[in-house]
Amino acid sequence: MPSFHNGAVEIAYLDEGEGDPILLVHGFASSKNVNWVYPTWVSELKKNGRRVIAFDNRGHGDSGKLYDAAEYEIGIMAGDISALMDHLNIERADVMGYSLGSRMTAELALREPQRLRSAILGGIGIGLIEGGGPGENVAQALEAPALEDVTDPVGRTFRAFADQTRSDRRALAACLRGSRRLMTRQEAAAIKVPVLIAVGSSDEIAGSAQALGKIIPAAEVLDIPNRDHMRAVGDKVYKTGVLDFLSSRP
């Protein structure tokens, strides 16, 4: 598995296929494999003539684990995307995030729009601005001695997922606390790159895709029918919509 260093942090990534590059940025407590390889995103994009790059966020998967929440500020995490692009000598690419990965992607779209051909924001709607999703309850659940000690239902869901993926729970708790900064409405309105917002119709974590779509100029919205936050990731409607969006880019 290739890796590179952004400062002191080792970032593990995959780089497969040939064609126009697309970078994939996974969600909180997930990994490049869980979010993108196993649901066949990588193989589908390669099949459609794309060079696919996916990496493990700091604190996740095979990348370096950090325990200071300040190391997970959303701007720092977004900087890992552009650092990987620099490492691979990619000036500009499509970038698709999911959940936390979409917040990182939106931050990069705002700060370094010249690096993005387009931004695909999966699993995030108005929550990008208004918040929601995992909070301190989840951080405490991750730090609990055992799953049996967690009574909060949302906390139990994330703790069980972290246990299943054998994640470093202390690093995840630090990430959750450090990456909470929301984007303001004015910042979202200043995003000028082409954007696709893709959210499951039963997703209670992301917030309304339509509401965010009204704020980001010329954003397109893709509803993923009857899918919640976890089950939307591998959905065929999501994949077809993304491929159509990518093919329509100049």
C-alpha positions as CSV (number, residue, x, y, z in Angstrom):
1,M,0.0,0.0,0.0
2,P,1.6,3.3,-1.1
3,S,1.8,6.2,1.4
4,F,3.3,9.7,1.7
5,H,3.9,12.2,4.5
6,N,2.0,15.4,4.8
7,G,4.3,17.0,7.5
8,A,4.7,14.4,10.2
9,V,1.5,12.5,9.2
10,E,1.7,9.4,7.1
11,I,-1.2,9.1,4.7
12,A,-2.0,5.7,3.0
13,Y,-3.6,5.8,-0.4
14,L,-4.4,3.8,-3.5
15,D,-3.9,4.9,-7.1
16,E,-5.5,2.7,-9.8
17,G,-6.7,3.0,-13.4
18,E,-5.9,5.5,-16.1
19,G,-7.7,8.6,-17.4
20,D,-8.9,11.8,-15.8
21,P,-8.2,11.7,-12.0
22,I,-10.9,11.5,-9.3
23,L,-10.0,11.6,-5.6
24,L,-12.3,9.9,-3.1
25,V,-12.5,11.1,0.5
26,H,-14.2,8.8,3.0
27,G,-16.4,9.6,5.9
28,F,-15.9,9.6,9.7
29,A,-14.9,6.2,11.2
30,S,-14.7,4.6,7.7
31,S,-11.7,4.0,5.4
32,K,-10.9,4.0,1.7
33,N,-11.8,0.3,1.6
34,V,-15.0,0.4,3.5
35,N,-16.3,3.6,1.8
36,W,-15.0,3.1,-1.7
37,V,-13.4,-0.3,-2.5
38,Y,-16.0,-2.7,-1.0
39,P,-19.0,-0.9,-2.4
40,T,-17.3,-1.1,-5.9
41,W,-16.9,2.6,-6.4
42,V,-13.2,2.1,-7.4
43,S,-13.9,-0.6,-9.9
44,E,-16.9,1.2,-11.4
45,L,-15.0,4.4,-11.9
46,K,-12.0,2.5,-13.4
47,K,-14.4,0.7,-15.7
48,N,-15.6,4.2,-16.8
49,G,-12.1,5.3,-17.8
50,R,-11.0,7.1,-14.7
51,R,-7.8,7.2,-12.6
52,V,-9.1,6.6,-9.1
53,I,-7.2,7.8,-6.0
54,A,-8.5,7.1,-2.5
55,F,-6.8,7.7,0.8
56,D,-7.3,6.9,4.5
57,N,-8.0,10.1,6.4
58,R,-5.6,10.9,9.2
59,G,-6.7,8.9,12.3
60,H,-8.3,6.3,10.1
61,G,-7.5,3.0,8.3
62,D,-3.8,2.6,7.6
63,S,-2.9,6.3,8.0
64,G,-1.2,7.9,11.0
65,K,-3.1,8.1,14.2
66,L,-3.1,11.4,16.1
67,Y,-4.7,12.0,19.5
68,D,-4.7,15.8,19.7
69,A,-8.1,17.2,18.5
70,A,-6.4,20.3,17.0
71,E,-4.7,18.0,14.4
72,Y,-8.1,17.3,12.9
73,E,-9.3,20.8,12.2
74,I,-11.3,20.6,9.0
75,G,-8.9,22.9,7.1
76,I,-6.0,20.8,8.1
77,M,-7.8,17.6,7.0
78,A,-8.8,19.3,3.7
79,G,-5.1,20.1,3.2
80,D,-4.4,16.3,3.1
81,I,-6.3,16.2,-0.2
82,S,-4.3,18.9,-1.9
83,A,-1.1,17.5,-0.4
84,L,-1.8,14.1,-2.0
85,M,-2.5,15.8,-5.3
86,D,0.8,17.5,-5.0
87,H,2.6,14.3,-4.2
88,L,1.1,12.7,-7.3
89,N,1.7,15.8,-9.5
90,I,-2.0,16.2,-10.1
91,E,-2.9,19.9,-10.7
92,R,-6.7,19.5,-10.9
93,A,-9.1,16.7,-10.3
94,D,-12.7,15.8,-9.6
95,V,-13.1,15.2,-5.8
96,M,-15.9,13.1,-4.3
97,G,-16.4,13.0,-0.5
98,Y,-18.8,11.3,1.7
99,S,-20.1,12.8,5.0
100,L,-16.9,14.1,6.8
101,G,-15.1,13.6,3.5
102,S,-17.7,16.0,1.8
103,R,-17.0,18.6,4.5
104,M,-13.3,18.3,3.7
105,T,-14.1,18.5,-0.1
106,A,-16.3,21.6,0.4
107,E,-13.5,23.3,2.4
108,L,-11.1,22.6,-0.4
109,A,-13.5,23.9,-3.0
110,L,-13.8,27.1,-1.1
111,R,-10.1,27.6,-0.3
112,E,-8.4,26.1,-3.5
113,P,-11.1,26.1,-6.2
114,Q,-8.4,25.9,-8.9
115,R,-7.6,22.3,-7.8
116,L,-11.2,21.1,-8.4
117,R,-12.7,20.3,-11.7
118,S,-15.9,19.5,-9.7
119,A,-16.9,18.6,-6.2
120,I,-19.3,15.7,-5.3
121,L,-20.7,16.1,-1.8
122,G,-22.2,12.7,-0.8
123,G,-23.9,12.2,2.5
124,I,-24.0,15.9,3.4
125,G,-26.8,18.4,3.0
126,I,-27.6,21.5,5.0
127,G,-25.8,19.8,7.9
128,L,-22.7,21.3,6.3
129,I,-23.9,24.6,7.7
130,E,-26.3,23.8,10.4
131,G,-24.6,20.8,12.0
132,G,-26.1,17.5,13.1
133,G,-24.6,14.0,12.9
134,P,-22.2,12.6,15.5
135,G,-21.3,14.8,18.4
136,E,-19.9,14.5,21.9
137,N,-22.2,11.6,22.6
138,V,-20.4,9.6,19.9
139,A,-16.9,10.7,21.1
140,Q,-17.8,9.4,24.6
141,A,-19.2,6.2,23.2
142,L,-15.9,5.6,21.4
143,E,-14.0,6.2,24.6
144,A,-16.2,3.9,26.7
145,P,-14.6,0.6,28.0
146,A,-17.0,-1.6,26.0
147,L,-20.0,-1.4,23.8
148,E,-22.2,-2.7,26.7
149,D,-21.3,0.5,28.6
150,V,-22.9,2.8,25.9
151,T,-26.6,3.7,26.3
152,D,-26.9,6.4,23.7
153,P,-28.4,4.8,20.6
154,V,-26.4,7.0,18.1
155,G,-23.2,6.4,20.1
156,R,-23.8,2.7,20.1
157,T,-24.2,2.7,16.3
158,F,-20.9,4.4,15.8
159,R,-19.1,2.4,18.5
160,A,-20.3,-0.9,17.0
161,F,-19.1,0.3,13.6
162,A,-15.7,1.3,15.0
163,D,-15.3,-2.0,16.7
164,Q,-16.3,-3.8,13.5
165,T,-13.7,-2.0,11.5
166,R,-11.1,-2.4,14.2
167,S,-10.5,1.4,14.3
168,D,-8.4,3.3,16.7
169,R,-11.2,4.6,18.8
170,R,-9.1,7.2,20.7
171,A,-8.0,8.7,17.4
172,L,-11.6,8.8,16.1
173,A,-12.8,10.6,19.3
174,A,-10.0,13.2,18.7
175,C,-11.0,13.5,15.1
176,L,-14.7,14.0,16.0
177,R,-13.9,16.8,18.5
178,G,-11.4,18.5,16.2
179,S,-13.3,18.6,12.9
180,R,-16.6,20.1,14.2
181,R,-16.2,23.6,12.6
182,L,-19.1,24.2,10.3
183,M,-19.1,26.1,7.1
184,T,-21.0,29.4,7.2
185,R,-23.8,30.2,4.8
186,Q,-21.7,32.9,3.2
187,E,-18.8,30.5,2.7
188,A,-21.0,27.9,1.1
189,A,-22.5,30.6,-1.2
190,A,-18.9,31.4,-2.3
191,I,-18.2,27.9,-3.7
192,K,-17.9,28.4,-7.5
193,V,-16.9,25.0,-8.7
194,P,-19.5,22.6,-10.2
195,V,-21.1,20.7,-7.3
196,L,-23.3,17.6,-7.1
197,I,-25.0,17.0,-3.7
198,A,-26.1,13.4,-3.3
199,V,-28.0,12.4,-0.2
200,G,-30.3,9.5,0.7
201,S,-33.9,10.4,1.1
202,S,-34.0,8.6,4.5
203,D,-30.7,10.2,5.7
204,E,-31.3,11.9,9.1
205,I,-27.7,12.8,9.6
206,A,-26.9,14.8,6.4
207,G,-29.7,17.3,6.5
208,S,-31.6,18.5,3.5
209,A,-29.8,18.3,0.1
210,Q,-32.2,20.7,-1.4
211,A,-31.6,23.3,1.2
212,L,-27.9,23.2,0.6
213,G,-28.4,23.2,-3.1
214,K,-30.2,26.5,-2.8
215,I,-27.1,28.1,-1.2
216,I,-24.3,26.7,-3.4
217,P,-24.5,28.4,-6.8
218,A,-25.6,26.2,-9.6
219,A,-25.4,23.0,-7.5
220,E,-27.2,19.9,-8.7
221,V,-29.0,17.7,-6.3
222,L,-29.3,13.9,-6.5
223,D,-31.8,12.2,-4.2
224,I,-30.9,8.6,-3.4
225,P,-34.4,7.0,-2.8
226,N,-35.1,5.0,0.4
227,R,-31.5,5.1,1.6
228,D,-30.2,6.3,5.0
229,H,-26.8,7.6,5.7
230,M,-25.1,4.2,5.9
231,R,-26.9,2.5,3.1
232,A,-26.7,5.2,0.4
233,V,-23.0,4.7,-0.1
234,G,-23.2,1.7,-2.5
235,D,-26.5,2.6,-4.1
236,K,-26.9,2.2,-7.9
237,V,-28.8,5.5,-8.2
238,Y,-25.9,7.3,-6.5
239,K,-23.3,5.7,-8.8
240,T,-25.3,6.4,-12.0
241,G,-25.9,10.0,-10.9
242,V,-22.3,10.6,-10.2
243,L,-21.2,9.0,-13.5
244,D,-23.7,11.1,-15.4
245,F,-22.5,14.3,-13.6
246,L,-18.9,13.5,-14.3
247,S,-19.6,12.8,-18.0
248,S,-21.3,16.2,-18.3
249,R,-18.3,18.1,-17.2
250,P,-16.3,19.9,-19.9
